[in-house]
């Protein structure tokens, strides 16, 4: 990627980024300025780039990366469509049955009716509304939303804990009680980090307001995610109607559910990370070239859907595998009323959740590197990590609360969506859930839908934060020119990051 730099008292010049694995010392990196015959025009005469012409200023390496992952994802999508056809065919035959229907197996049993789809559809609508509202409020009131997310999550989790205890749903109540206490302690420990997080969030929101295409991209991605979630809900209902059996042998249903949930996770991650890589390209362009580029999102979207799409599928596959492990643990926990076993599973979930958080954190920044450097997933992840570690960006990222706030927001939307499904089951008492056997399935599906909605729209903010950190590791002086307020805040708090600038 070629970058644009202009220091005070100097003519604007182009320079290439430092090569991979280059370390940083106490002096700023030295660049070769002799590769370009003529410098660009002065700032007041700089032309605006249109659409894909941004690649003249920000040009990742060419060539399609991780093609095998693209092929594998397409095969997965084809298989999901095939399972959907079988499941939806049965669903269509029973579409007139609202409360419950009998499955199509030899030992049929009462399963989801059309009413179950309405539960999932309502969860999708609620997830969409809450996620979109959060994005608007975060853009309007950055500092307030950070505090409100913390306090709101604590209050809601304690409220959900009390409600589940009153309903004798002890396994879920214990989980939410632990989360409530942890978030209460986290808010006390992290309160000193709020000022820096506020400056960072406000900077990202300023770019969003100046480039509304970023918000448009997030909303379009959210609409696509909502449509896919509704499709997924229909397939879940149809799968139970097609393969559920009253015998202990539900191998076909279990196999279908494992694949459907895995495919949903993978495709949802692909949708989210296509948005992330697209927005990262936009934020990187603004970081290095400020506002000398018009419509930078067009070229960035093209790269995300072509040369970088395989890398997106690869990273999304790894995240989907980790999510599947957590899904199985959640199902195990929801299917037991033994407090001791529930507590042990909760501990395992916390361990897996910590690993998942670290892995998703690393993958998120790796995809920002994919957008900036245009390399395959693993080389880009390695290069991004080396740059941030050498500059000391990793310490600054650890102190940033925005990722934690967005994670809590995603959990909050997921919890509210799942609580909606649980309340509906208690109030309506549908025939398919007379004995409560379908409660864990409904609660988990509603949670998946709600949290996936928020994850998609939160990409608008998280992409800006991650890309700013990666670009800061690449060229901190560019931030001094384009975002001086953020630069000074970083200089005060993390002098090593901007050392030599």
C-alpha positions as CSV (number, residue, x, y, z in Angstrom):
1,X,0.0,0.0,0.0
2,X,1.4,3.4,-0.9
3,X,0.8,6.1,1.6
4,X,0.7,9.9,1.4
5,X,2.7,11.9,3.9
6,X,3.4,15.6,4.4
7,X,5.4,17.1,7.2
8,X,5.5,20.7,8.1
9,X,7.9,22.7,5.9
10,X,8.3,19.9,3.4
11,X,6.8,19.2,0.0
12,X,4.2,16.4,0.0
13,X,5.8,13.1,-0.9
14,X,4.8,9.5,-1.4
15,X,6.5,6.7,0.3
16,X,6.1,3.0,0.6
17,X,5.3,1.3,4.0
18,X,8.0,-0.5,5.9
19,X,8.6,-4.1,4.8
20,X,7.1,-6.9,6.8
21,X,8.8,-7.8,10.1
22,X,10.6,-4.5,10.2
23,X,11.1,-3.5,13.8
24,X,10.9,0.0,15.2
25,X,13.7,1.7,17.2
26,X,13.7,5.0,19.0
27,X,14.0,6.9,15.8
28,X,11.3,7.2,13.1
29,X,11.6,4.8,10.2
30,X,13.6,6.0,7.1
31,X,11.8,5.8,3.8
32,X,13.0,5.9,0.3
33,X,11.6,8.9,-1.5
34,X,13.4,8.4,-4.7
35,X,11.0,5.9,-6.2
36,X,8.8,8.7,-7.5
37,X,9.9,11.1,-10.2
38,X,7.6,14.0,-9.4
39,X,5.9,15.0,-6.1
40,X,2.1,15.4,-6.0
41,X,0.7,19.0,-6.3
42,X,0.4,21.2,-3.2
43,X,-2.5,20.5,-0.8
44,X,-4.6,23.4,-2.2
45,X,-4.2,21.9,-5.7
46,X,-4.7,18.2,-4.8
47,X,-7.3,16.5,-7.0
48,X,-10.1,14.5,-5.5
49,X,-10.0,10.8,-6.3
50,X,-13.2,9.2,-7.5
51,X,-14.4,5.6,-6.8
52,X,-11.7,3.1,-7.6
53,X,-9.1,5.7,-8.3
54,X,-8.4,5.6,-4.6
55,X,-6.2,2.6,-5.4
56,X,-3.7,5.1,-6.9
57,X,-3.2,6.3,-3.3
58,X,-3.9,3.2,-1.3
59,X,-3.0,0.1,-3.4
60,X,-2.8,-3.3,-1.7
61,X,-1.0,-6.1,-3.3
62,X,-2.9,-7.7,-6.3
63,X,-4.0,-11.2,-6.7
64,X,-6.7,-13.4,-5.2
65,X,-5.8,-14.7,-1.7
66,X,-6.9,-17.9,0.1
67,X,-9.0,-19.1,-2.9
68,X,-9.5,-22.5,-1.2
69,X,-11.5,-20.9,1.6
70,X,-13.8,-19.2,-1.0
71,X,-14.4,-22.6,-2.6
72,X,-15.1,-24.2,0.7
73,X,-17.5,-21.5,1.8
74,X,-19.4,-21.7,-1.6
75,X,-19.7,-25.5,-1.0
76,X,-21.0,-24.9,2.5
77,X,-23.5,-22.3,1.1
78,X,-24.7,-24.8,-1.5
79,X,-25.2,-27.5,1.2
80,X,-27.1,-25.0,3.4
81,X,-29.4,-24.3,0.4
82,X,-29.9,-28.0,-0.1
83,X,-30.9,-28.6,3.6
84,X,-33.1,-25.5,3.4
85,X,-35.0,-26.9,0.4
86,X,-35.7,-30.2,2.3
87,X,-36.7,-28.4,5.5
88,X,-38.8,-25.6,3.9
89,X,-40.7,-28.1,1.8
90,X,-42.0,-29.6,5.0
91,X,-42.6,-26.2,6.5
92,X,-44.6,-25.1,3.6
93,X,-46.8,-28.2,3.8
94,X,-47.5,-27.3,7.5
95,X,-47.7,-23.6,7.1
96,X,-51.4,-23.6,8.1
97,X,-50.6,-25.1,11.5
98,X,-50.0,-22.2,13.8
99,X,-49.5,-23.8,17.3
100,X,-47.6,-27.0,16.6
101,X,-47.4,-29.9,14.1
102,X,-46.2,-33.5,14.1
103,X,-42.8,-34.2,12.6
104,X,-42.6,-36.3,9.4
105,X,-40.6,-39.2,10.8
106,X,-41.9,-42.7,11.6
107,X,-42.0,-41.8,15.3
108,X,-43.3,-38.4,15.0
109,X,-43.7,-35.9,17.8
110,X,-45.1,-32.4,18.4
111,X,-42.6,-29.8,17.2
112,X,-42.5,-26.1,16.1
113,X,-45.4,-24.7,14.2
114,X,-45.7,-21.5,12.3
115,X,-45.9,-19.6,15.6
116,X,-42.3,-20.5,16.4
117,X,-41.2,-18.7,13.3
118,X,-43.0,-15.6,14.6
119,X,-41.0,-15.8,17.8
120,X,-37.7,-15.9,15.8
121,X,-39.0,-13.2,13.4
122,X,-39.9,-10.9,16.3
123,X,-36.4,-11.5,17.8
124,X,-34.9,-10.5,14.5
125,X,-37.0,-7.3,14.4
126,X,-36.1,-6.4,18.0
127,X,-32.4,-7.1,17.3
128,X,-32.5,-4.9,14.2
129,X,-34.2,-2.1,16.0
130,X,-32.0,-2.1,19.1
131,X,-28.8,-2.4,17.0
132,X,-29.7,0.4,14.7
133,X,-30.7,2.6,17.7
134,X,-27.4,1.9,19.4
135,X,-25.5,3.0,16.3
136,X,-27.4,6.3,16.1
137,X,-27.0,7.1,19.8
138,X,-23.3,6.2,19.8
139,X,-22.8,8.7,17.0
140,X,-24.7,11.4,18.8
141,X,-23.5,10.8,22.4
142,X,-20.2,8.8,22.4
143,X,-19.3,9.3,26.1
144,X,-22.8,8.8,27.4
145,X,-23.2,5.6,25.4
146,X,-20.1,4.1,26.9
147,X,-21.3,4.7,30.5
148,X,-24.9,3.7,29.6
149,X,-23.8,0.5,28.1
150,X,-21.9,-0.5,31.2
151,X,-24.6,0.5,33.7
152,X,-27.4,-0.7,31.4
153,X,-25.8,-4.1,31.0
154,X,-25.4,-4.5,34.8
155,X,-29.0,-3.5,35.5
156,X,-30.4,-5.8,32.8
157,X,-28.3,-8.8,33.8
158,X,-29.4,-8.4,37.4
159,X,-33.0,-8.1,36.3
160,X,-32.8,-11.1,34.0
161,X,-31.2,-13.1,36.9
162,X,-34.0,-12.3,39.2
163,X,-36.6,-13.2,36.6
164,X,-35.0,-16.5,35.8
165,X,-34.9,-17.4,39.5
166,X,-38.6,-16.6,39.9
167,X,-39.3,-18.9,36.9
168,X,-37.1,-21.6,38.4
169,X,-34.8,-21.6,35.4
170,X,-31.8,-21.9,37.7
171,X,-29.1,-22.8,35.1
172,X,-29.6,-19.6,33.2
173,X,-30.0,-17.6,36.4
174,X,-26.6,-18.6,37.7
175,X,-24.9,-17.7,34.5
176,X,-26.5,-14.2,34.4
177,X,-25.7,-13.7,38.1
178,X,-22.0,-14.3,37.4
179,X,-22.0,-12.0,34.4
180,X,-23.7,-9.3,36.5
181,X,-21.1,-9.4,39.2
182,X,-18.2,-9.5,36.7
183,X,-19.5,-6.5,34.8
184,X,-20.0,-4.6,38.1
185,X,-16.4,-5.2,39.0
186,X,-15.2,-4.4,35.5
187,X,-17.0,-1.0,35.5
188,X,-15.2,-0.1,38.8
189,X,-11.8,-1.2,37.5
190,X,-12.1,0.4,34.0
191,X,-13.7,3.7,34.9
192,X,-10.3,5.5,34.5
193,X,-10.1,4.4,30.9
194,X,-13.3,6.0,29.9
195,X,-11.8,9.4,28.8
196,X,-9.4,7.8,26.2
197,X,-12.2,5.6,24.9
198,X,-14.4,8.6,24.6
199,X,-11.9,10.5,22.4
200,X,-11.4,7.4,20.2
201,X,-15.1,6.8,19.8
202,X,-15.8,10.5,19.1
203,X,-13.0,10.4,16.4
204,X,-14.6,7.4,14.7
205,X,-18.0,8.9,14.8
206,X,-16.8,12.2,13.3
207,X,-15.5,10.2,10.3
208,X,-18.9,8.3,10.1
209,X,-20.7,11.6,10.0
210,X,-18.4,13.0,7.3
211,X,-18.6,9.8,5.3
212,X,-22.2,8.7,5.6
213,X,-21.5,5.8,3.2
214,X,-20.0,4.0,6.2
215,X,-23.3,4.1,8.1
216,X,-25.1,3.1,4.9
217,X,-22.8,0.1,4.5
218,X,-23.5,-0.9,8.1
219,X,-27.3,-0.6,7.6
220,X,-27.2,-2.6,4.3
221,X,-25.1,-5.3,6.0
222,X,-27.7,-5.3,8.9
223,X,-30.5,-5.8,6.4
224,X,-28.7,-8.7,4.8
225,X,-28.0,-10.2,8.2
226,X,-31.6,-9.8,9.2
227,X,-32.8,-11.5,6.0
228,X,-30.4,-14.4,6.5
229,X,-31.5,-14.7,10.2
230,X,-35.1,-15.0,9.1
231,X,-34.0,-17.6,6.5
232,X,-32.1,-19.5,9.3
233,X,-35.2,-19.3,11.5
234,X,-37.4,-20.9,8.9
235,X,-34.9,-23.6,8.3
236,X,-34.7,-24.4,12.0
237,X,-38.5,-24.8,12.2
238,X,-38.6,-26.9,9.0
239,X,-35.7,-29.1,10.2
240,X,-37.6,-30.0,13.4
241,X,-40.8,-30.7,11.4
242,X,-38.8,-32.9,9.0
243,X,-36.5,-35.0,11.2
244,X,-37.7,-34.8,14.8
245,X,-38.4,-38.2,16.4
246,X,-39.9,-39.2,19.8
247,X,-37.4,-42.0,20.1
248,X,-34.0,-41.5,21.7
249,X,-32.4,-41.7,18.2
250,X,-32.5,-38.2,16.8
251,X,-29.2,-38.6,14.8
252,X,-30.5,-37.0,11.6
253,X,-32.0,-34.0,13.4
254,X,-28.9,-33.5,15.5
255,X,-26.6,-33.8,12.5
256,X,-28.8,-31.3,10.6
257,X,-28.8,-28.9,13.5
258,X,-25.1,-29.0,13.9
259,X,-24.6,-28.2,10.2
260,X,-27.3,-25.5,10.1
261,X,-25.9,-23.7,13.2
262,X,-22.3,-24.0,11.9
263,X,-23.3,-22.7,8.5
264,X,-25.2,-19.8,10.1
265,X,-22.2,-18.9,12.2
266,X,-19.8,-19.0,9.2
267,X,-22.0,-17.1,6.8
268,X,-22.9,-14.5,9.4
269,X,-19.2,-14.0,10.1
270,X,-18.6,-13.6,6.3
271,X,-21.3,-11.0,6.1
272,X,-19.9,-9.1,9.1
273,X,-16.2,-9.3,7.9
274,X,-17.0,-8.2,4.4
275,X,-18.4,-5.1,6.0
276,X,-15.4,-4.8,8.3
277,X,-12.8,-5.1,5.5
278,X,-14.8,-2.6,3.4
279,X,-15.0,-0.1,6.1
280,X,-11.4,-0.6,7.1
281,X,-10.4,0.4,3.6
282,X,-12.4,3.6,4.0
283,X,-10.9,4.4,7.4
284,X,-7.4,3.7,6.2
285,X,-7.9,6.0,3.2
286,X,-9.1,8.8,5.5
287,X,-6.3,8.2,7.9
288,X,-3.5,8.6,5.3
289,X,-5.2,11.0,2.8
290,X,-7.7,12.8,5.1
291,X,-10.4,14.1,2.8
292,X,-8.6,14.1,-0.6
293,X,-10.6,11.0,-1.7
294,X,-14.2,11.0,-2.8
295,X,-16.2,7.7,-2.3
296,X,-13.3,5.6,-1.0
297,X,-15.7,2.9,0.0
298,X,-16.3,1.8,-3.7
299,X,-12.7,0.6,-4.3
300,X,-12.6,-0.9,-0.8
301,X,-15.8,-2.9,-1.4
302,X,-14.5,-4.2,-4.7
303,X,-11.3,-5.5,-3.0
304,X,-13.3,-7.1,-0.2
305,X,-15.5,-9.0,-2.6
306,X,-12.7,-10.1,-4.9
307,X,-9.1,-10.3,-4.0
308,X,-9.6,-10.4,-0.2
309,X,-12.8,-12.5,-0.1
310,X,-10.9,-15.8,0.4
311,X,-9.1,-14.3,3.4
312,X,-12.5,-13.3,4.8
313,X,-13.9,-16.8,4.4
314,X,-10.7,-18.3,6.0
315,X,-10.9,-16.1,9.1
316,X,-14.6,-16.5,9.4
317,X,-14.3,-20.2,9.4
318,X,-12.0,-20.2,12.4
319,X,-14.4,-17.9,14.3
320,X,-17.3,-20.2,13.4
321,X,-15.5,-23.3,14.8
322,X,-15.0,-21.5,18.1
323,X,-18.6,-20.3,18.2
324,X,-19.8,-23.9,17.6
325,X,-17.9,-25.1,20.7
326,X,-19.6,-22.4,22.8
327,X,-23.0,-23.3,21.3
328,X,-22.6,-27.0,22.4
329,X,-21.6,-25.9,25.9
330,X,-24.6,-23.5,26.1
331,X,-27.0,-26.3,25.0
332,X,-25.5,-28.6,27.6
333,X,-25.9,-26.0,30.3
334,X,-29.5,-25.2,29.3
335,X,-30.5,-28.9,29.4
336,X,-29.4,-29.5,33.0
337,X,-31.1,-28.4,36.2
338,X,-28.2,-29.8,38.3
339,X,-26.7,-26.6,39.9
340,X,-23.3,-28.3,40.4
341,X,-23.1,-29.5,36.8
342,X,-24.4,-26.1,35.6
343,X,-21.7,-24.3,37.6
344,X,-18.9,-26.6,36.2
345,X,-20.2,-26.0,32.6
346,X,-20.3,-22.3,33.3
347,X,-16.6,-22.4,34.3
348,X,-15.7,-24.2,31.1
349,X,-17.8,-21.6,29.2
350,X,-15.9,-18.8,30.8
351,X,-12.6,-20.4,29.8
352,X,-13.7,-21.0,26.2
353,X,-15.2,-17.5,26.2
354,X,-11.9,-16.0,27.1
355,X,-10.2,-17.9,24.4
356,X,-12.9,-16.9,21.9
357,X,-12.5,-13.2,22.9
358,X,-8.7,-13.3,22.4
359,X,-9.1,-15.1,19.1
360,X,-11.8,-12.7,17.8
361,X,-9.8,-9.8,18.9
362,X,-6.7,-11.0,17.0
363,X,-8.8,-11.8,13.9
364,X,-10.5,-8.4,13.9
365,X,-7.2,-6.6,13.7
366,X,-5.9,-9.1,11.2
367,X,-8.7,-8.2,8.9
368,X,-7.9,-4.6,9.2
369,X,-4.4,-5.6,8.0
370,X,-6.0,-7.5,5.1
371,X,-7.8,-4.3,4.0
372,X,-4.7,-2.2,4.3
373,X,-2.0,-4.5,3.0
374,X,-4.0,-6.8,0.8
375,X,-2.1,-9.9,1.8
376,X,-3.5,-13.4,2.6
377,X,-5.0,-13.9,6.1
378,X,-2.1,-15.5,7.9
379,X,0.7,-13.3,6.5
380,X,-1.5,-10.2,7.1
381,X,-2.2,-11.3,10.6
382,X,1.5,-11.8,11.3
383,X,2.5,-8.5,9.8
384,X,-0.2,-6.6,11.6
385,X,0.7,-8.1,15.0
386,X,4.4,-7.3,14.5
387,X,3.7,-3.7,13.6
388,X,1.5,-3.1,16.6
389,X,3.8,-4.9,19.0
390,X,6.9,-3.0,17.9
391,X,5.1,0.3,18.3
392,X,3.6,-0.6,21.6
393,X,0.1,-0.4,20.2
394,X,-0.9,-3.7,21.9
395,X,-0.7,-2.0,25.3
396,X,-2.9,0.8,24.1
397,X,-5.5,-1.7,22.6
398,X,-5.6,-3.5,26.0
399,X,-6.6,-0.2,27.6
400,X,-9.2,0.7,25.0
401,X,-12.7,0.1,26.3
402,X,-14.5,0.3,23.0
403,X,-14.2,-3.4,22.2
404,X,-15.4,-4.3,25.6
405,X,-18.3,-1.9,25.4
406,X,-19.4,-3.2,22.0
407,X,-19.1,-6.8,23.3
408,X,-21.3,-5.9,26.2
409,X,-23.7,-4.3,23.8
410,X,-23.9,-7.4,21.7
411,X,-24.5,-9.6,24.7
412,X,-27.2,-7.1,25.9
413,X,-29.1,-7.2,22.6
414,X,-28.8,-11.0,22.5
415,X,-30.0,-11.4,26.1
416,X,-33.0,-9.1,25.4
417,X,-33.9,-11.1,22.3
418,X,-33.6,-14.4,24.1
419,X,-35.6,-13.1,27.1
420,X,-38.3,-12.1,24.6
421,X,-38.5,-15.7,23.3
422,X,-38.6,-17.1,26.9
423,X,-41.4,-14.7,27.9
424,X,-43.4,-15.7,24.9
425,X,-43.0,-19.4,25.7
426,X,-44.2,-18.8,29.3
427,X,-47.1,-16.6,28.2
428,X,-48.4,-18.5,25.2
429,X,-47.5,-22.0,26.4
430,X,-47.5,-23.4,22.8
431,X,-48.3,-27.1,22.3
432,X,-44.8,-27.9,21.1
433,X,-43.3,-26.8,24.5
434,X,-45.8,-28.3,27.0
435,X,-43.0,-30.1,28.8
436,X,-40.4,-27.3,28.4
437,X,-38.1,-29.4,26.1
438,X,-37.9,-26.7,23.4
439,X,-37.1,-23.8,25.7
440,X,-33.3,-24.1,25.4
441,X,-33.6,-24.2,21.6
442,X,-35.9,-21.2,21.3
443,X,-33.8,-19.1,23.8
444,X,-30.5,-20.0,22.1
445,X,-31.8,-19.2,18.6
446,X,-33.2,-15.9,19.7
447,X,-29.9,-15.1,21.4
448,X,-28.0,-16.0,18.2
449,X,-30.2,-13.8,16.1
450,X,-30.0,-10.8,18.4
451,X,-26.3,-10.9,19.0
452,X,-25.5,-11.4,15.3
453,X,-27.6,-8.3,14.5
454,X,-25.6,-6.2,16.8
455,X,-22.3,-7.6,15.8
456,X,-23.0,-6.6,12.2
457,X,-24.0,-3.0,12.9
458,X,-21.2,-2.6,15.5
459,X,-18.7,-3.2,12.8
460,X,-19.2,0.4,11.7
461,X,-17.5,1.5,15.0
462,X,-15.2,-1.4,15.7
463,X,-13.7,-1.2,12.2
464,X,-12.8,2.4,12.6
465,X,-11.1,1.8,16.0
466,X,-9.1,-1.3,14.8
467,X,-8.0,0.4,11.5
468,X,-6.9,3.5,13.4
469,X,-4.7,1.4,15.7
470,X,-3.2,-0.5,12.7
471,X,-2.5,2.6,10.7
472,X,-1.1,4.3,13.8
473,X,1.5,1.4,14.0
474,X,2.3,2.0,10.3
475,X,2.6,5.8,10.4
476,X,1.8,7.8,13.6
477,X,2.8,11.1,11.9
478,X,-0.2,10.8,9.6
479,X,-2.5,10.9,12.7
480,X,-0.8,14.1,13.8
481,X,-1.8,15.8,10.6
482,X,-5.3,14.4,10.2
483,X,-6.6,14.0,13.8
484,X,-4.5,16.2,16.1
485,X,-6.8,15.9,19.1
486,X,-6.6,12.1,19.2
487,X,-2.8,12.3,18.5
488,X,-2.2,14.6,21.5
489,X,-4.3,12.3,23.7
490,X,-2.2,9.3,22.6
491,X,1.0,11.3,23.1
492,X,0.0,12.1,26.7
493,X,-1.0,8.6,27.6
494,X,1.2,6.4,25.4
495,X,4.4,8.3,24.5
496,X,6.1,5.3,23.2
497,X,3.6,4.9,20.4
498,X,4.4,8.3,18.9
499,X,8.1,8.3,19.8
500,X,10.2,10.0,17.2
501,X,7.2,11.9,15.6
